[in-house]
Amino acid sequence: DPLPPPLPKKQLQRAESLPEQVPSHTCHADPAPCTTSILYSIPPSHLRHEEGAPSSRDRPPCGPKKPLTKSQSLGEVVAQSSPQKAPAPSPRELTFRTTDGELGQLLQSPAGVGEVVLGCQAATLRRLSARIQELLVGLEEQQQLLEAELVGKRWGALEILEPEPCCESGDAWYFRVGFTFGQRRLVFAAKVPKPCCSSLGVQSSLGTHCSIQRLMGRFTDPLPRELLLPGNPGEQSQLPSREEPATHPALQVLICAEVPYQTLAGFVNGSHGLHRTSPGHYERLACLLLLQLCLGLEHLQGQHVGQGDLSPENLLLVQCPSPPGSQQGKKEPLGLSLPRLLISSFFKAKEKQRPYSTSQEQDWTKGLAAPTSPAADELKLGRLIYQILHLDISLEDVLGFRSNRLPEIPSLSIYSAGLKRLATLLLHRDPSKRVSMGQARSILQVLLWGPRQELFARSTKSLALLRSWVEVKRALLLLRFAENSAGTGGSPGLEEWLCCQYFQEVTEHTLYQVTQALY
């Protein structure tokens, strides 16, 4: 029988396959075609001989080609063979060591260079704020390890550093004690609550905050004999020593991370001269102390906890640790340096209330007297402003101003008018016209770091103007940190941390509302 006719060769359209004459990386005679080959980056394992294709004798000595299906195109092959592009990093991930390749992706983004720079500044402020907070209050992990180590410890595990209290508040005495933890010798405060002033149940569930006293441990034990009882100078405690059997009732003792040196009442009473000779410095300190108090009260309100007692006798002052790099011998006196302010008292006895003449007065008085009233903190903060400025007014005195006119605050510095305005807004008899704790905090921040009223002297106040002001001030703040770190400015401290918090969170919308209320 005659042989069947030969099978025809498979024909592919040019658009559906690679060119017939394709040089390969195996070429040696003419390297130029090999470097321009599309298949140059495709590994040999991906290449296979197609069944029915011309034999190697009919092909150039450059290797077989990879077949294509009809659903593929030339562009798809190139896409499969090229590596995937890494996504562009976000501005918060950028550092000075970021590669130019990653920077190039961001610089070509629709947001542009301006948005990239602003994002970097905001991320840097957040990192700086977190680092300064670690210097002020310590690492949270270390604090938790200490709390676990102090479980079950009593007076016998503590070293009494001073027999007299380092501070006496309205509800407790504080003694400095030492504790050895590994290779470190730490100093804590042993808080001995006064009779009927224990607030352990409330205080142990408040969470961690820079303006809230932190409890590290607790125990019940008689006071050691070597401790001196307050109110009896020169007389030792009549309670048994550690070696003697306990014959007196045991007392509750709380171990606190912060060691107070003074109450706010003591600071105010001892600063009349400073207020008179340096009113600007003193009233700036007053704004910073009030700001810390607002931050702590906001934290408590977020947890639905009414503080109830904002008397200066129960607000503690703690000396901030010297930051690394600070110059020794040039430390400011305690009266001039900014201390940490701590809310430490969560017990408040109800005050006697006299008959009310109007419903507004009843609401206003309940806010000042009732510890659980929603407006209690705001009203008491307003009265505290007068007390810090050495204009002490009692509840009965304030209720006597029936014409809504509060005592005048002398204009002694650039902060006087703003503090007077804030006190008026906090003590307003109409609840709908009072400012909240968050608004009070924002007003204090504007008083401290701007924008001041002269910003609007030549330009009409607008969101665009305030947005530009925030962006420029953020950049200048970071430049200040850089200059201080390169010079002799020392490491940032508490005031710098508060400033960082302000500029990392503030928006032009908040500033518009706050400046409307303040100016």
C-alpha positions as CSV (number, residue, x, y, z in Angstrom):
1,D,0.0,0.0,0.0
2,P,1.2,3.5,-0.7
3,L,2.4,5.5,2.3
4,P,0.1,8.1,3.7
5,P,1.0,11.7,2.9
6,P,3.2,13.4,5.5
7,L,1.5,15.5,8.2
8,P,1.6,19.2,7.6
9,K,3.7,21.3,10.0
10,K,1.8,23.2,12.7
11,Q,1.5,26.8,11.8
12,L,1.0,29.6,14.4
13,Q,0.1,33.2,13.9
14,R,2.9,35.7,14.6
15,A,0.7,37.3,17.3
16,E,0.2,34.0,19.1
17,S,3.8,32.8,19.3
18,L,7.3,33.9,19.8
19,P,9.4,34.6,16.7
20,E,10.8,31.6,14.9
21,Q,14.4,32.8,14.9
22,V,15.0,33.5,18.6
23,P,18.6,33.6,19.8
24,S,19.3,32.0,23.2
25,H,21.8,32.6,26.0
26,T,23.7,29.6,24.6
27,C,24.9,31.6,21.6
28,H,28.7,32.2,21.6
29,A,29.4,33.6,18.1
30,D,27.3,36.8,18.3
31,P,26.5,37.8,21.9
32,A,24.4,40.8,20.9
33,P,21.3,38.9,19.9
34,C,21.4,36.9,23.1
35,T,21.4,39.9,25.4
36,T,18.3,41.3,23.6
37,S,16.4,38.0,23.7
38,I,13.1,38.0,25.5
39,L,13.9,34.5,26.8
40,Y,17.2,35.7,28.3
41,S,15.7,35.8,31.8
42,I,13.7,32.6,31.5
43,P,15.4,29.6,33.2
44,P,16.2,26.6,30.9
45,S,13.9,24.4,33.0
46,H,10.9,26.4,31.8
47,L,11.8,25.7,28.2
48,R,10.6,22.4,26.6
49,H,10.6,21.0,23.1
50,E,7.2,21.2,21.5
51,E,5.8,18.0,19.9
52,G,5.5,18.3,16.2
53,A,7.8,21.3,16.0
54,P,10.8,21.3,13.6
55,S,13.7,19.3,14.7
56,S,16.9,20.8,16.0
57,R,18.4,20.5,12.6
58,D,15.9,23.0,11.3
59,R,16.5,25.5,14.1
60,P,19.4,27.8,14.9
61,P,21.8,26.5,17.5
62,C,20.2,28.7,20.2
63,G,17.9,26.2,22.0
64,P,14.2,25.5,21.7
65,K,11.4,28.0,22.3
66,K,8.6,27.9,24.8
67,P,5.2,27.2,23.3
68,L,2.3,29.5,23.9
69,T,-1.4,28.7,24.1
70,K,-4.0,30.7,22.3
71,S,-5.0,32.3,25.6
72,Q,-1.5,33.7,26.2
73,S,0.2,36.7,24.7
74,L,3.7,38.0,24.6
75,G,3.1,40.5,27.4
76,E,1.9,37.8,29.7
77,V,5.1,35.8,29.3
78,V,7.2,38.8,30.1
79,A,5.0,39.6,33.2
80,Q,5.3,36.1,34.5
81,S,9.1,36.0,34.1
82,S,9.7,39.4,35.7
83,P,9.9,39.7,39.5
84,Q,7.0,41.2,41.5
85,K,7.5,44.8,42.6
86,A,7.5,45.4,46.4
87,P,4.8,47.7,47.6
88,A,5.8,51.2,48.5
89,P,6.5,51.8,52.2
90,S,4.3,54.1,54.2
91,P,5.7,57.4,55.5
92,R,5.7,56.0,59.1
93,E,8.1,53.3,58.0
94,L,10.7,55.6,56.4
95,T,14.1,56.3,58.0
96,F,17.2,58.0,56.8
97,R,18.5,54.5,55.7
98,T,15.5,53.8,53.5
99,T,16.7,52.8,50.1
100,D,16.4,55.1,47.1
101,G,14.4,52.5,45.3
102,E,11.7,52.6,48.0
103,L,11.9,56.4,48.1
104,G,11.4,56.6,44.4
105,Q,8.1,54.8,44.6
106,L,6.8,57.2,47.2
107,L,8.0,60.3,45.3
108,Q,6.1,59.2,42.3
109,S,2.9,58.7,44.2
110,P,-0.1,61.0,43.6
111,A,0.3,62.3,47.2
112,G,3.5,64.0,46.3
113,V,6.5,65.0,48.4
114,G,4.5,67.2,50.8
115,E,2.3,64.4,52.0
116,V,5.3,62.1,52.4
117,V,7.2,64.7,54.5
118,L,4.1,65.4,56.7
119,G,3.6,61.7,57.3
120,C,7.2,61.2,58.3
121,Q,6.9,64.1,60.8
122,A,3.8,62.8,62.4
123,A,5.3,59.3,62.7
124,T,8.5,60.7,64.2
125,L,6.6,62.7,66.8
126,R,4.8,59.5,67.9
127,R,8.1,57.7,68.3
128,L,9.6,60.5,70.3
129,S,6.6,60.7,72.5
130,A,6.8,57.0,73.2
131,R,10.5,57.1,74.0
132,I,10.2,60.1,76.4
133,Q,7.3,58.3,78.2
134,E,9.6,55.3,78.8
135,L,12.1,57.6,80.4
136,L,9.5,59.2,82.6
137,V,7.5,56.1,83.8
138,G,9.7,53.1,82.7
139,L,9.0,50.3,80.4
140,E,5.6,48.6,80.9
141,E,7.2,45.1,80.8
142,Q,9.6,46.0,83.6
143,Q,6.8,47.4,85.7
144,Q,4.8,44.2,85.3
145,L,7.8,42.1,86.3
146,L,8.3,44.3,89.4
147,E,4.6,43.9,90.3
148,A,5.0,40.1,90.1
149,E,8.2,40.2,92.2
150,L,6.5,42.3,95.0
151,V,3.6,39.9,95.4
152,G,3.6,38.6,99.0
153,K,6.4,41.0,100.1
154,R,6.0,42.8,103.4
155,W,8.1,45.2,105.5
156,G,10.8,42.5,106.0
157,A,11.6,42.6,102.3
158,L,11.8,46.4,102.2
159,E,14.6,48.7,103.4
160,I,13.4,51.7,105.3
161,L,15.4,54.6,103.9
162,E,14.1,57.4,106.2
163,P,12.1,57.1,109.4
164,E,10.0,60.2,108.7
165,P,7.4,60.5,105.9
166,C,8.7,62.0,102.7
167,C,5.3,63.5,102.1
168,E,1.9,63.7,103.9
169,S,-1.2,64.2,101.8
170,G,-4.7,64.6,103.0
171,D,-5.4,60.9,103.0
172,A,-2.1,59.1,103.5
173,W,1.5,59.2,104.7
174,Y,4.4,58.2,102.4
175,F,7.7,56.6,103.4
176,R,10.7,56.1,101.2
177,V,11.7,52.4,101.0
178,G,14.3,50.4,99.0
179,F,13.9,47.1,97.2
180,T,16.5,45.0,95.5
181,F,15.5,43.6,92.2
182,G,18.2,41.5,90.5
183,Q,21.3,43.8,90.4
184,R,19.3,47.0,90.8
185,R,18.3,48.8,94.0
186,L,15.0,50.6,93.4
187,V,13.3,53.2,95.5
188,F,9.5,53.1,96.1
189,A,7.0,54.9,98.3
190,A,5.2,53.0,101.0
191,K,1.7,54.5,101.2
192,V,0.0,54.2,104.6
193,P,-3.6,55.4,104.3
194,K,-5.1,57.4,107.1
195,P,-8.1,55.9,108.9
196,C,-11.3,55.7,106.8
197,C,-9.4,56.9,103.7
198,S,-8.7,53.6,101.9
199,S,-9.5,53.6,98.2
200,L,-7.7,50.3,97.2
201,G,-10.7,48.9,95.4
202,V,-11.1,51.8,93.1
203,Q,-7.4,52.6,92.6
204,S,-6.3,49.0,91.7
205,S,-8.6,49.0,88.6
206,L,-7.7,52.4,87.0
207,G,-5.2,51.2,84.4
208,T,-1.8,52.9,83.7
209,H,-1.5,56.6,83.1
210,C,1.3,59.1,83.7
211,S,-1.0,61.3,85.9
212,I,-2.4,58.5,88.0
213,Q,-0.6,57.0,91.0
214,R,0.6,53.5,90.1
215,L,0.3,50.7,92.7
216,M,3.1,48.1,92.5
217,G,2.0,46.0,95.5
218,R,0.0,45.8,98.7
219,F,0.2,44.0,102.0
220,T,-1.3,44.3,105.5
221,D,1.3,44.5,108.4
222,P,2.0,46.5,111.5
223,L,4.2,49.5,111.0
224,P,7.9,48.9,112.0
225,R,9.0,50.4,115.3
226,E,11.6,52.7,113.7
227,L,9.1,54.6,111.7
228,L,8.1,58.0,113.2
229,L,4.4,58.7,113.4
230,P,3.4,62.0,111.8
231,G,2.2,64.6,114.3
232,N,4.5,63.3,117.0
233,P,8.0,64.8,116.2
234,G,10.8,62.9,117.9
235,E,8.6,60.1,119.1
236,Q,8.8,56.7,117.6
237,S,5.9,54.5,116.7
238,Q,4.6,52.5,119.6
239,L,3.9,49.6,117.2
240,P,6.0,46.5,117.5
241,S,9.2,46.0,115.5
242,R,9.7,43.3,112.9
243,E,11.2,41.0,115.5
244,E,8.5,41.6,118.2
245,P,5.1,39.9,118.0
246,A,2.3,42.0,116.6
247,T,0.2,43.3,119.4
248,H,-1.4,46.2,117.5
249,P,-3.8,46.0,114.5
250,A,-2.1,45.5,111.2
251,L,-2.4,48.4,108.7
252,Q,-2.9,48.3,105.0
253,V,0.3,49.4,103.1
254,L,0.4,50.2,99.4
255,I,3.7,50.2,97.5
256,C,3.7,53.0,94.9
257,A,6.1,53.4,91.9
258,E,6.4,57.2,92.4
259,V,8.0,58.8,95.4
260,P,6.2,62.2,96.1
261,Y,8.1,65.0,97.7
262,Q,5.3,67.5,98.1
263,T,1.6,68.1,97.6
264,L,0.2,70.7,95.3
265,A,-1.0,72.6,98.4
266,G,2.6,72.8,99.7
267,F,3.8,74.0,96.3
268,V,1.2,76.7,96.1
269,N,1.8,77.9,99.7
270,G,5.5,78.1,99.1
271,S,5.4,79.9,95.8
272,H,4.0,83.3,96.7
273,G,7.4,84.9,96.2
274,L,8.0,83.1,92.8
275,H,4.5,84.3,91.6
276,R,5.4,87.8,92.6
277,T,8.9,88.0,91.1
278,S,8.5,85.7,88.1
279,P,4.8,85.7,87.2
280,G,5.3,84.4,83.7
281,H,7.4,81.4,84.8
282,Y,5.0,80.6,87.7
283,E,1.8,80.8,85.6
284,R,3.4,78.7,82.9
285,L,4.1,76.1,85.5
286,A,0.5,76.4,86.7
287,C,-0.7,75.7,83.1
288,L,1.5,72.6,82.8
289,L,0.3,71.3,86.2
290,L,-3.3,71.8,85.3
291,L,-2.7,70.2,81.9
292,Q,-1.4,67.0,83.6
293,L,-4.4,67.0,85.8
294,C,-6.8,67.3,82.8
295,L,-5.1,64.4,81.1
296,G,-5.5,62.2,84.2
297,L,-9.1,63.2,84.6
298,E,-9.9,62.5,81.0
299,H,-8.4,59.0,81.5
300,L,-10.6,58.5,84.6
301,Q,-13.7,59.7,82.8
302,G,-13.0,57.3,79.9
303,Q,-13.2,54.5,82.5
304,H,-16.4,56.0,84.0
305,V,-14.6,56.7,87.3
306,G,-15.4,59.9,89.2
307,Q,-12.4,61.2,91.0
308,G,-14.3,63.1,93.6
309,D,-11.5,64.9,95.4
310,L,-9.3,67.5,93.6
311,S,-8.2,69.3,96.7
312,P,-4.6,70.5,96.5
313,E,-3.8,68.5,99.6
314,N,-4.4,65.2,97.7
315,L,-2.6,66.0,94.5
316,L,1.0,64.8,94.6
317,L,4.1,66.2,93.0
318,V,6.9,63.8,91.9
319,Q,10.4,64.9,90.8
320,C,11.1,63.8,87.3
321,P,14.2,61.6,86.8
322,S,17.2,63.3,85.3
323,P,17.3,62.4,81.7
324,P,20.5,60.9,80.3
325,G,22.8,63.5,78.9
326,S,21.5,66.3,81.3
327,Q,24.3,68.4,82.8
328,Q,25.0,67.8,86.4
329,G,25.3,70.7,88.7
330,K,22.9,72.8,86.7
331,K,19.7,71.2,88.0
332,E,16.9,73.6,88.6
333,P,15.5,74.0,92.1
334,L,12.3,72.1,92.8
335,G,10.3,75.3,92.9
336,L,11.4,76.2,89.3
337,S,11.4,72.8,87.6
338,L,8.3,71.1,86.4
339,P,7.2,68.1,88.5
340,R,4.9,65.3,87.6
341,L,1.4,65.7,89.0
342,L,-0.4,62.6,90.3
343,I,-4.0,62.0,91.2
344,S,-3.7,59.8,94.3
345,S,-6.9,60.1,96.3
346,F,-10.1,58.3,95.3
347,F,-11.9,58.7,98.5
348,K,-14.2,61.6,99.3
349,A,-16.6,62.2,102.1
350,K,-19.9,63.9,101.3
351,E,-20.0,67.6,102.2
352,K,-23.0,69.2,104.0
353,Q,-25.2,71.0,101.6
354,R,-27.3,74.1,102.4
355,P,-30.7,74.8,100.9
356,Y,-30.7,75.9,97.3
357,S,-32.4,79.1,96.0
358,T,-32.6,78.2,92.3
359,S,-32.4,75.0,90.2
360,Q,-29.2,76.3,88.5
361,E,-27.6,76.8,91.9
362,Q,-28.7,73.4,93.0
363,D,-27.0,71.8,89.9
364,W,-23.9,74.0,90.4
365,T,-23.6,73.2,94.1
366,K,-24.1,69.4,93.6
367,G,-21.4,69.4,91.0
368,L,-19.0,70.9,93.5
369,A,-20.0,68.8,96.4
370,A,-21.0,65.4,95.0
371,P,-18.1,63.2,94.1
372,T,-20.0,61.2,91.5
373,S,-21.6,64.1,89.7
374,P,-20.7,64.3,85.9
375,A,-19.8,67.9,86.3
376,A,-17.9,67.6,89.5
377,D,-14.4,67.4,88.0
378,E,-15.0,70.4,85.7
379,L,-16.3,72.6,88.5
380,K,-13.6,71.6,90.9
381,L,-10.9,72.2,88.3
382,G,-12.3,75.8,87.8
383,R,-12.0,76.4,91.5
384,L,-8.5,74.9,91.6
385,I,-7.3,77.5,89.0
386,Y,-8.1,80.2,91.6
387,Q,-6.3,78.3,94.3
388,I,-3.1,77.8,92.2
389,L,-3.1,81.6,91.4
390,H,-3.3,82.3,95.1
391,L,-6.9,83.5,94.9
392,D,-8.4,80.8,97.2
393,I,-12.2,80.8,97.1
394,S,-14.4,78.5,99.1
395,L,-17.7,77.0,98.1
396,E,-19.7,79.5,100.1
397,D,-17.7,82.4,98.6
398,V,-18.4,81.3,95.1
399,L,-22.1,80.8,95.8
400,G,-22.2,84.4,96.9
401,F,-21.5,85.7,93.4
402,R,-25.1,85.6,92.2
403,S,-24.4,88.0,89.3
404,N,-22.2,85.3,87.6
405,R,-19.2,87.5,88.3
406,L,-16.2,85.6,89.6
407,P,-13.3,87.2,91.4
408,E,-10.9,89.0,89.1
409,I,-7.6,87.4,88.2
410,P,-4.8,90.0,87.9
411,S,-3.2,90.2,84.5
412,L,0.4,89.4,85.4
413,S,1.6,87.4,82.4
414,I,0.5,86.3,78.9
415,Y,-1.2,83.3,80.6
416,S,-3.4,85.3,83.0
417,A,-6.2,86.2,80.6
418,G,-6.4,82.7,79.3
419,L,-6.6,81.1,82.8
420,K,-9.3,83.6,83.7
421,R,-11.3,82.7,80.6
422,L,-10.9,79.0,81.3
423,A,-12.0,79.4,84.9
424,T,-15.1,81.3,83.8
425,L,-16.0,78.6,81.3
426,L,-15.6,75.8,83.9
427,L,-17.5,77.6,86.6
428,H,-20.4,78.8,84.5
429,R,-23.8,78.4,86.3
430,D,-25.4,77.3,83.0
431,P,-24.4,73.6,82.4
432,S,-24.9,74.0,78.7
433,K,-22.2,76.7,78.6
434,R,-19.5,74.9,80.5
435,V,-16.6,73.3,78.8
436,S,-15.8,69.6,79.1
437,M,-12.6,68.2,80.5
438,G,-11.3,67.6,76.9
439,Q,-12.0,71.2,75.9
440,A,-10.3,72.5,79.0
441,R,-7.2,70.4,78.2
442,S,-7.2,71.8,74.6
443,I,-7.5,75.4,75.9
444,L,-4.5,74.8,78.2
445,Q,-2.5,73.4,75.3
446,V,-3.3,76.5,73.2
447,L,-2.2,78.7,76.0
448,L,1.1,76.9,76.3
449,W,2.0,76.4,72.6
450,G,-0.3,78.4,70.5
451,P,-1.7,79.5,68.2
452,R,-1.9,82.9,70.0
453,Q,-4.2,85.7,69.1
454,E,-1.7,87.6,67.1
455,L,-1.8,84.9,64.4
456,F,-5.2,86.2,63.4
457,A,-4.2,89.9,63.4
458,R,-3.3,90.0,59.7
459,S,-5.0,86.9,58.4
460,T,-8.6,85.9,58.8
461,K,-8.9,82.7,60.8
462,S,-9.6,79.7,58.6
463,L,-9.1,76.0,58.5
464,A,-6.4,76.4,55.9
465,L,-4.5,78.9,58.0
466,L,-4.6,76.7,61.1
467,R,-3.6,73.6,59.1
468,S,-0.6,75.4,57.8
469,W,0.3,76.6,61.3
470,V,0.2,73.1,62.6
471,E,2.4,71.7,59.8
472,V,5.0,74.4,60.2
473,K,5.1,74.1,64.0
474,R,5.6,70.3,63.8
475,A,8.6,70.8,61.5
476,L,10.0,73.5,63.9
477,L,9.5,71.2,66.9
478,L,11.4,68.4,65.3
479,L,14.2,70.8,64.3
480,R,14.4,71.9,67.9
481,F,14.8,68.3,69.1
482,A,17.6,67.8,66.6
483,E,19.4,71.0,67.6
484,N,19.1,70.1,71.3
485,S,20.5,66.6,70.7
486,A,23.5,68.0,68.8
487,G,24.2,70.8,71.3
488,T,24.0,71.2,75.0
489,G,20.2,71.3,75.4
490,G,20.1,67.9,77.1
491,S,17.5,65.2,76.6
492,P,13.8,65.9,76.4
493,G,11.8,65.8,79.6
494,L,8.2,66.1,80.8
495,E,7.4,69.4,79.1
496,E,8.7,68.2,75.8
497,W,6.6,65.0,76.1
498,L,3.4,67.1,76.8
499,C,4.3,69.2,73.7
500,C,4.8,66.2,71.5
501,Q,1.4,64.8,72.6
502,Y,-0.2,68.1,71.6
503,F,1.3,68.4,68.1
504,Q,0.9,64.7,67.2
505,E,-2.9,64.8,67.9
506,V,-4.1,68.4,67.2
507,T,-6.1,69.2,64.1
508,E,-7.1,72.4,62.5
509,H,-10.8,71.7,63.3
510,T,-10.0,71.4,67.0
511,L,-8.0,74.6,67.0
512,Y,-10.8,76.4,65.3
513,Q,-13.2,75.5,68.0
514,V,-10.8,76.1,70.9
515,T,-9.6,79.5,69.6
516,Q,-13.3,80.5,69.2
517,A,-13.9,79.7,72.9
518,L,-10.7,81.2,74.2
519,Y,-10.3,84.4,72.1
